[in-house]
Structure formats: C-alpha cells, structure tokens
Amino acid sequence: MSKISVLVTAGCVFAVCTGACRSTHSDTSDRFKKETASLAPRAFEPLPLGSIRPEGWLKRQLEVQASGLSGHLDEFWPDIRDSGWIGGAAEGWERVPYWLDGIVPLAYVLDDPALKAKVSKWMDYILAHQREDGWLGPVSSKRYKDYDPWPRFPLLKAMAQYHEATGDERVIPAMQKFFRFLDALLDKQPLFEWGQFRWMDGVWSIHWLYDRTGEEWLLPLAAKLHAQGYDWTAHFTDFQYTERVTKGFSLKTHGVNNAMGIKAGPVWYRQSGAPVDRDAVYRAIEMLDKYHGQANGVFSADEHFAGLSPSQGSELCLVVEYMFSLENAIAILGDSMLADRLERIAYNALPATFKKDMWAHQYDQQVNQVLCKVDKDRPFASNGAEANIFGLEPNYGCCTANMHQGWPKFVSSLWMKTKDGLAVISYAPCEVNTEINGKPVHIEVSYDFPFDEAVTIDVQGEGAFAVELRIPGWASLGKMSIENGPEEVVRGPWHHIERDWTGSTRINLSLYIHPNLERRLNNSGVITFGPLVMALPLGEEWKKIKGEEPHADWEVYPTTPWNYAIGQSRGETEWSINMTRGVPGDAVPFSAEHHALYFEVPARQVPEWKLEHNAAGPLPASPVKSTEPLTKLKLIPYGCTSLRVAEFPVLEEEPEARAHAAEKGATK
C-alpha cells in the first residue's frame, strides 16, 4: 500500500505529494434522429440495458448482490414466491413490481443465465395473464381500491428494461393495451394516494413508449397523469417542511415520495418545455440539503423528514429512488453536477446500508451509526424498534422488495449517448458496447476509481465521433494523455474530445483528488476524498436475533469507543493526515476488512458526548475542548462500514498552536 501525507489547514486540505463483460446488443433506437415538437430529446440518451457491463471491483459488487437477497428472494420470501402476481395468495401489490424493477437490470448487466431465466419466468406469466381489457396483474390488492395504478408504474419500468435487453415483441403491445385501459380508468377514478404522489414514474414509462411508437394519444395520457398528480414543483418552490417532522405525517413528508419527486420536474420538462420544470430538480436538492441533508449525499427521512442530525435515519428505498431520479435528471439535462451527487450516494449511502454479503439490509441507516439494536427508545419519529438492525425485512418489507435497483441501474448509467458521440457519467470500471453512426464502438474503463483518481479508457471504434469526459466538481484539474500524447485538461464540467477513433485508442486520465473538510451541523466536520466520505469504523459484535442464516436478522454492538473530536495536535498549526492506498478487496469491495484506502487523523475523545435514545447524542457545537490524550483515528470509506462516525465535532485550536501561528505571521 502506498502512503501519502496530507495537511489540512484553515478548513482546506492540500496534498504534499502526488502520486466488464461484453454485450452484443446494438443500439437500434437512436432517438436523437426522431426529435418532435411534442417531446423534447434528452441532452444524453441512456444506452439500452445490457450495453454496459461492470468490470473489476464493480462487477464483484454486483456478483455479491446476485448471490445475496436479490438473487434468491423468489425462492423463500412469501411476498415474492407466493405473490398474487404469479397466481399465489400472498401480497399482490407493489413488491413483485419493485423486485422486478431491480432484478431485470441486475440479470442483464451481469449477463447471468440463472437470473435471466428467473426474469423470463416472471415476465412470461405476467404478459400471458394480461386481461383482455389491458389490466396487468391482480385486480384487487386487498389494500386499496380494486384498480390501483401505482404498482403498475414500477412494473412498466421493469418491462421497458426487459424489452431493451431482449427485444421481446410482446412488451410494447402489452404496454399499449394497459395505457388504453389506464386512460379510460383515470376519467372514472383519478389518481389517489401513492399513485397521486408517484405519477412521474408512470409518465416515464409513457414517454419511453412514445419514443418508440410516436403514438400521439400517449402524450395527452401523460398530461392527465401530471394534472391529477401532486405538484412537486410547487412543493419544493414553497418548501414548508423545514424542521424534523414529529406529527402530522403525510405523503408530502414521506421520504421515498420526495426522493421520487426529485425527478418530477425534469421528466415533465420533456413534454412541457417549461424552464420552471427544467430547473425544479435544483430547487428540490437545495431544499432537501438545507433542512434535512446528510453527509452521505441523501437526506434524512426515517419514514418522514427528520432534520440535519447525523443520528437521524434515511430509508434504503429513499437511497435507490434518489439515485434513479438523478440518473433520469442527468440524461434529460446533461448536468455534470447531478452526476457528482449520484456518485456521492452510490459510493456511500448505498453500500453502507447492507450487510456486506448483501443477505441483510437496514430500513434506516444513520451517518453517525454507533449501535443497531431492537429497542422502542429510538431517535426515529415514525419508524419502529427494528428500523436500523440488519435483516430480511426490518421495520417494513418495502425496502426488501425495492433495494435491488441501486447498483445495476447505476451501471446502466455510467455512459450515455450525446448527439455526436458518447459521454462518461462516472468512471467506474466497465465495458461498453454500442453503435455510433451505425458502426460498432467498444470501450473498456479500468483502474479502481473512486478509490484511485487514475483512469484508463480504451476506445475501439470506426470513424470520427465525440467523447465527453466528465470533470467532477470535486476534482482539481488533472492530467491527460491520448495515445501517450499530452492533452490539456480544460476547466469545466466536460472535456470534449472529437477525433477519428478508428482502431484502438487509449486515454489516460488522472483527476487530482485532495482530502477535504466539510463543515456541517453545529460546525462539525466531515472528511471527504472526491466522492467518498471517510468514516471511523467501530469494532463490531454481530448478534443474530431472528431467522436462519443466511437471511437472518442481526443486531450490531460497538466494541470500541466512538465519541471523538478531530483536529490539530497540541502545538501544531495544521492537521497532519496520513493517507494509505491499496486496492479494493477481491471478495467484497465495500467492507471494513477489504477497504482500498484509509486516513489517519488526530483526535481526542469527548466524554460528555454520549448515547441518547440508543444513538449518538446531539453533536456538541464546534469547536470543542478536550483534555483527553491525543490519538490517531483510522478513517475508511463510509460505504465499507456498518457501525461508524462520519460527522465529528472539531477540536478547539489550542493556545500553543495560536501562539505559533501568530509568531509565524509576525516573521513574514
């Protein structure tokens, strides 16, 4: 492992030294050639499912997922195995559609024969049992009205992805029949409850179908959904929920609804063309960050909005839906800043909320998560005693059904088409196969980003086209070479390369990343490294409390102290942070045992910072004083931890340091 020494001073950080399976599916749906006045083209066009395959550590991560709950729920979990969606007597509402919306992309990005066979079994049954009038699935959910459109929205997303991967000719006629039925249904029974707040998922599928058929009747149907749906643009424009919600819970304050609502403006902008819809995503993120934002990139909502405290929770469904919202907004608007946020969530909040073998998950994760146990005395306003344990379906089973889409849809969004070529959305290791101007293009991205800033991109193509390389907002200008010839990196969100790519061309890119100290609640500090949040991993004692392995429920208890403040050591004017690099683990990339880098930072314990409600108590206001012995904390990537502290009080600058700094200033 290599070591780099880093200095942090005055809230800034400076480095003192620098240091994928194949797809044969071709893109036959180049919608940039089909611009209409009715539906605006996206800035970037997502590639069909299966065009991008993970490699390196990312492939290992998805293989872990496929070997865990995602790939086996249908074998033992009654809500999938015995679902009404396949003729059984169990839940016939949202859980199978949720599961399919994740298992379809997982099967095809991995090109996994066993998973693809499962997908085919379910799709065959659902398509074969569509009613003559067009309705899909069970008529009665035994929960709501007989005809509830909401669960069909995630099903339609799964069907769209299945069609992209397989070309199954049954899918488009089935969607057309269903939308005809829905069009008539909405005149008699307008959207209600969950469907009223999640209308944009239905519009997403209508637009997907319109892009392929051009049938004009689809757009008035989309407008009907929009008109009957909740006004998310107004919700975030005049944001009312600026405090932790402890009573008066509603679907407006529900975290997952808000995570889905982030994409409402951009999705509708394709049809409305209104600037207010285009810009709505920025206002949504701004408000959620300001009043409920968390260091891991999401916002707190332990079911409902929960404020800025890092001991409040964020639901797993919220994490994956926020990612999907951003992936759509990036495609529609082409904004690199949204990709920065997508990576922050994907590399921190997503892996941290799973047991590392992905056979268990949390309902709520906490940024400062120092204890996971069953207890009614919790900091959560509306979730129960099991909300942050790791298990099969802690608190409620919706996340067990919906969690699967996070990693595979992230893979599918790593690259997108532009009007004249391709754009890199994130540099994770992968392999891309598509067509540009009717000619095949093959791309391989290697190295260990985000754990290392060096990236190699090998392009095999025919003829001239453009490649847009994203320059993340957190990166200093790096260096680049194309076929060993230097290329000046242009400051800005995208670096444009247009050339003849005939043959094989190698791009070497190094994005300079420096550790950074972010200030948050009560002037606390969070240390980041590019998209990675760094966290103190606690010693862990796992206690099985229910079920049989591998899909058991677990409490996790700390075996090491957690109540530290970080800062400079006595008599120093700067923090000395030592950074050590390695490579992601061969077995599990995101795990405490196999982390790819770590920092050592000076710290002292803060004895008065204690547990409250079985969670880390409120953050002491920084700067804090401590007379405890100076120590070095080892911080690893947030996503590698199960118990952790990532948001720390910051130590008061000590008198010796102030005197030394004044003396240095006087001599200059």
N, C-alpha and C positions, 0 to 999 in steps of 0.2 A: 504494500500500500504506500502511496506517495503522500508526503506531508507538506502542507503549505501554511505559513504563518500569516495571519491577518490581523490588522489593527482596526479597532473601532474607536472613533473619537467624535465628540460633538454630534452624536446621532447619525454619523455617516460611517461607512466602512470602506477600507482601502486594502487591496491586496498588495503585499510587498514583493511577491514574485508571481510569474505566470506559469505558468507551467506549459418468418415471411414466406409463406407458401405461395405457390403460383395460382393465378386464376386465368382460365382461358376464355372467360366471359367478355365479350366485346361490348362497348358502349354504343348501342344502336339507337339511343333516344337522345340525340343532341338537340335539346330543346332551345338552344340559342338560335337555331335556324327557324324556329316557329314562334317568333315574337308576335303577340297580338295586342291590340289596344285594350282588350278585356282583362288580361292577366299579365302583369309585367314579368319579365325574366328576372331570375335571381342574379346577383352580382357574381356568385360562384354556383356551379352546378354540382351537386353531390354525385359521386360515381355510383353506379349500380352495386348493390350488395354482392360481395364476392370479388370485386375488382381490387380491393385492398386486403392483404393478408398480414397478420402480425408476424414478426420475427424476433429473435433474441429474447430479452427479458420479457417483452410484451407478449410474445407467444406463450412463454412459460406461464405467465399470469392467467391467460385465458384457458390454458390447459388445466391449471389448478381449479378455475371456476367450473369447467366442464366436468371435472372429477368430483366436484362437491355437490351442494344442493341443487344448483342449476340443472345439471345433467341427470338428476335422479329423483326429483320431486314427484314426477308422474308415476314412480314405482311404489311409493309408500304414503304420500300425503293425501288424505281423502279428498281434500278440496280440489286436487287436480286428478288424481287417479279415478275417483268416483264422481266426477263432475257431471252436472246436468248437460254440459256442452258436448259430452260424448255418450249421452244416454243414461247416466247414472243418477243417483238420488241426492248427491251432495251439492254444494254451492254451485249455482248456475248463473252467477252474476259477473263480477269483474276479474276473478282470479285466474281462470284459464286465459282470457284475453291478455291480461298482464304478462303471464308466464310466456305465452307465445310471442309477445312483442319483444321479449329478450332472447328466448331460445332460438327463434328463427335466425337473427343475425349471428348469434354465437355459433350455431351449426355451420353456417356458410362462410364466416370469416376463418374458421378453423378447418373447413372442408372435412368435417368429422362424419364419417359414414353412419355411425350409430346415432348421432344426434339428428342427422338429416333424415334417417328412417323414422325417428320419432315425430319429427315435424310433418313428414308426409302422411303419417297415420292420422294425426290430428286434422290437418288440412283436408285430407280426403273425406273424413267423416263430416266435418262442418260444411264443406261445399256440397257433398252429396245429400245432406239433410236440410239444405236451404228450402224454405217453404215456397210454394208456387207464387205467393204474393210478394216474395222478395225478402221476408224477415229472416235474419240469421240467428240461429241458436234458440235456446229455450224461450218460450213465450212469457212465462212467469218466473221471476227471480225469487219469489217468496219473500222479498224485502220491500219492493216498491211497486209501482204500477206494472201491469202486465207487459206493456211495451216501454221499456226503458232504453233510450238510445245510448246512454253513456257507455256501457260496457262494449258496445259495438265499435266505439271510436278506437280504442287500443287494438281490437281485433282487426279493424280495417288497416291500421298501420302495419300489423304483422302480415296481413295478406299482401299489401303493397310490396313489402320487402321480399316476401316469398316469390312474388311474380318477377321481381328484378333478378333474383338469383336463379330461377328455374325457367322463366318464360311460360309457366303453366297457363294454358289458354282458357281455363275455367274462371280465373280470378276476375278479369275485367268484366265479363258478363254478370258475374255474381255481384260485384260492386254496383254495377248499373242497376240491377234489379232491386238491390237493397235501397239505393238512394231514391229510386222512384217511390218505393214504399214510404221512406222517411219523409219525402216531400209532401205526400198526402197526409201522413200522420201528424206532422207539425201544424197543419191547418186545424186539426181537431184537438191536438194535445201538444201545446207548446213545450219547449224545453223546461225541465224542472230540476231542482236540487243539483246533484253533481253534474249532470249534463249541461245545465244552465251556466255553470262556472267553468266548464271544460269544453265549451263549444269549439275552441280553436283547434283541438285535436280532430274534430270532425271536419272542419274546414281544410285542415292539412290534407286529409285523405281525398276530399272533393277536388282540391287543386291538383293533387297527384294524378287523379283520374282525368281531369280536364287536360292536363299537359299531354296525355297520351291519346285522347279521343277527340278533343276540341268541341265536344257537345255543349252548345250554348246554354241549355237548360240547367246545367250544373252550377253555373255562376249565380243565378237567382236563388238556388237552393242554399249555396254558401251564404248569400246575403240574408236569407231567412234565419239561418243559424246565428249569424252575427247579430241580427236585430233582436232575437229572442234571448241572446246570451248576456251575461254580466259585462258591464263596461269597464274593462281592465284599464283602459287608457285614463278614464276619469278617476278610477280607484287610486292610481299612482300619482296623477296630476295633483289631486287634492287629498294627499295621504293622511288618513285620520288616526293611524294606529302607531303612535309614537312612543308608547310605553308597553311594558310587559302586560299581556292580557291575562287577567286572573278571573274574570267573569264576563258574562255577555258573549260567550263563544258563538261564532257563526261561521258559515262557509267563506265569508270575506276575510276572516283572520286565520283561516286554516293554512298551514304552511305549504302543503303539497299543492293546493289550489293556486297559491301565489307563485310557487316555482313554475307551474304550468303557465300561469298568466304572464310571465315574463316574455313569452314568445307571441302573445296575442297580437301586439301591435305590428311586429314585422310580418307575421303570417297574413294579417288582414291588409297590410300595406300593398301586397302584390295585387290585390283587387281594387283597393280604394285609391291608391296613388297619393294619399294624403300625407303631407310631411308630419302631422301630429302622430300618425300611426308609425311612420318610419322611425321617429325619434322616441317613441314610447319606451323602448327597451332601456334606454339610457336613464330615463327618469325612474323606471322601476328599480334598476340596480342601485341608483343613487339613494333612493328612499330606504330600500331594504338594508343597504350598508350603513346608512346614517343611524338608523334606530335599532337595528337587530343584527348588524353584520358581525361575522365571526372570522377569526384569523385563517381558517381553513378554506375560505372562499365562498361559503354559503351563508345563510342567515339562520338565526335561532328560531325554532318553532317546535317545541316539544308538544306537538299537535297544533298549537296556536302560537302566535307571535310571543317571544319570550325575552326581548331586550338584548343588551350588549354583553351581559355577563358570560364569561367563558365556561361557567359551570352550568349554564342552561343547555338544553339539548337541541339537536337538529335531526329530524327524521330521515331515515335512509331513503324512503320514497322521494323526499324533497331533494336529496342529493342527485339521484339519477334523473329526475324530471328537470332540475335546473340545468343539468348537462344537455339534455335533449333540447331544451329551449334555446340554449346558447348555440348548439350545433345548427339549429334552424336559422337563428338570427345571423350567424356568421355567413351562411350560404346566401341569405337574402340581401344582406347589407354589405358584406365583404370587409368588415371592420376587424383589423388585427387586434384591437384592444379586447374585443369579446373573446378572442382565442386565448389571450393572456388569462382571462378569468376561467375559461374552460380548463386550461391546464392546472390552474391552482386547485380547482375542485377535483379533477381526475387524479392528481398525484398526491392528494392529501385526504380530503374528506371521503373519497370513495374507498380506497383500500383500508383505511383505519377502522371502518365500521364492521369489518368482517373478522371472524376467527381466521387465522392465516391459511388454514386448509379450505376455507370457504364452505365448511359444513355447518357453520352457525353465523348469525349476524345479530346486530343490535337493532332495536327500533329507534332509539335515540343515542347519538354519540355526543360527547362533550369535548371541547377544546382542552379544558383542564379536567381530565377524567382520572380521578385518583382512587375510585372504588366502584365496582359493579356488583351490586347485590340486590336481592329482593327485600324491599322494605317500603312500607307506606309513607315513611318520612323521607320525601324526596324533594328536590328543588323544582320539580316539574309542576306546572299549573293544572294540567288536564290529563296527563298520562299516568299510568298506574305504577304499581310497585315493581314490575318486571321491566320497565322501559329501557334500562341500559344494560341488562345482562346480555350475554351472547347465547342465542338459542335458535330453535327451529322457527317458532312464531311468537317471540316475546311481545307482550302487550297487545298486539293485534296482527293478524296474518296478512294484511295487505302488502307489507314490505317483503314477506316471504314470496309473494307472487310477483312483485314488481321490480325487485332489485336486480334482475338479470340483464337489463338493457344497458347498464352503465359502460362496462368495458367494451362489448362488441360494437355498440354504436359509436363510441369514441374511435375505435379502429376504423370504422367506415367513414369517418370524417377527417382522417389525417391529411388527405389530399382531396382537392376539388378541381373541377374544370373552370377555366376562365373563357372569355370569348375567343382568345387566341392561344390558349395553351393550358397550363396547369398551375395550381397554387399549392404551396405547402402550408397547411394549417398548424400542424405540430410535427416535430422532428423525431417522433418515436420510431424505433426500428420496425420496418415493414417492407413489404414488396407490393408494387402497384403494377397492374396490367390493364391498359385501356387503349383507346384509339384517338389519335388527333389527325384531323383531315383525312379520315379513312385509313390511316396507316397505324400499325401497332406501335405502342410505346411500352417499354418495360423499365421500371425504376426500382432500385434497391437502396434503402436507407439503413445504415448500420451505425455502430457505436452505441454508447449507453446513455444518451440523453434521456431524462433530465439530470442524471447523476453525474454527467460529464458534459462540458459545453462543446466538445468536438463532435462534428457530424460529417459523415461521408455519404454522398449521394451519387450513385452510379446510374446514368441515363443511357438507355439503348433506344434509339428511335430512327425515324426516316424523315428527312426534310426539316424545314425551319418551323419553329413554334416558340412560344414564350414560356418561361418558368418564373413564377413569382415566389421568392423566398421570404417568408415572414421574418421580420426583425422584431423580436419581442420587446415590449416596453421596458422590461427589467434588464435588458442586455446593454452593456456598453458596446460601442462599435467594435466588432471583431475583425478577423482577417479571413480572406477567402482566396482560394486558387481554383482555376478551372484547367484541368489537364496540366497541373504544375505551373501554370502561368498565373501571376498575381492578378487579382481582381479587387478593385477598391470597393469596399462596402459603403453603400450610400445610406446616410442617416434618413430614417423614416420607417414607416410600418412595413413596407415591402421593397425588396431589392429585385429589380426587373432584369432578367437575362433573356435576350432574344438572339438566337443563333441557329445554325444548321446543326442538328443533333445526330446526323447520320453516323451510324457506327456506335461506338461506346465512348461516353464522356464522363469523367469523374469530377465532381465538385467537392472540395474540402472546405468546410466552414467551421470556424471557431467563434462562438458567441461568448464574449467575455462576461463572466458572472462574478459578482462580488457579493459577499455576505452583506446583509442589510439589517438595520434595526428599525422596525416599525413601531410607532407609538400608538397605543390603543387605550382602552378604558382605564381611567384613573392614572393616565400617563404610564401605563405598563408597557413592557417591551416584548416584541416577538421578533425572533431572528429568522430571516429567510435567506434562501440561496436560489436565485432565479424563481421558478415556480414552486420550489419546495419550502415548506415550513419546517423548521427544526424544533424538536421536542425532547424533553428529558424523559427517557423511558424508565418506568419504575419496575422494580422486581415484582414478579407476578406469582401468585399462588392460585391455580385454577381448581375450582371445586365443582364437581358435577352434582347437580341438584335434581335433575329430572331426565327421563328418557334413556335411551341406549345409544352408545356410540355407533356410528359417527355423528348421528344427528341428535345430540343431547343438548340440554340447557346447562349453562355454566355461570357461576359467579366467579369474579376475579378480585383477589385481595392484594393490596400492596405489601411488599416485604422490605421496601427501602423508603427513606424519607422523601417527601415531595415539596415541602414548604420552603423553597429557596427564592432569594432575590439575586439577580445578576448585576454585574457592574465591574468597575475597575478595582484592582487590588490596592492595598494601602501604599501610599507614596507614589503611585503611578498616575500619569496623566491620560493614559489610553488603556483601553481594554486590549488584552492580547488573546486572540482566538486562534487556536491551532486547528487546522483542517486536515483531515486524513481521508484519502480516497482509496477505493478499491473497485470491485465490480459487483453488480447485482448477483444475489445468490442463485445457484443453479437450480435449487429446489423451489424456493418461494422468494420472488424478488422483493416483496414488501414484507419483511419480517425483522424482528429485533435481532435474530441470530445471523441474518444474511444482509444487513444493510450495506449499501455501497459507499457511504461516506459518513463521517461524523466530525463534529466540532467539539473542542474543549473550551469552556468559558469559565471565568472566575465567578464565584458565587458565595453567598453566606446564607445560612438558614435564618428564617424569620419565625421565631417560636410562637408569636401571637397569631400567625396565620394558621387557622385550624379548620377541621371538618365542621360543616354545618349542614344539617339535613342529608347526611351521608354523601356529601360532595365537598369539594374545596370551597371554603368560605369566600366571602367577597374579597376581591383583590384589594390589598392595602394601597392607599394612594401613594404614588411615587413622587419624589424619591423617599426611600425608607432607610431607617438606621438599623444596623445590626452589629452587635459586638461578638457574634458567633465566629468561630475560626473560618478563615478563608479556605475554600476548597475549589476544586475544578469539577465542573459538571460535564458529562459526556452527552451531547445532543445528537440525535439521529433523525432521519426524515420522519415526519409526523405519521405518514402512511405505514411505517414499519412498527408502530406502537399499538398496544392495547390499553395499558394504563400509562398516563403521561401528564406532564405540564408543558404547555407551549406558550402560555401568556404569563409572563413573570413580572413581579414588582422589580423596580430598578433601584439599586443602592444609591444612597446619597454620596456625592463626591466628598471624599474625606479631606480634613484640613491639610494634611501633608501634600495631597495632590493639588489643592488650590494654591498653596504657597509655592509649590514647584512650578505650576503653570504661570503664576504671576512673575516669578523670577525669570523664567524663560522669556516671557513677554517683555520684561524690562531690558533684557540684554540685546534685543533685536533692534 
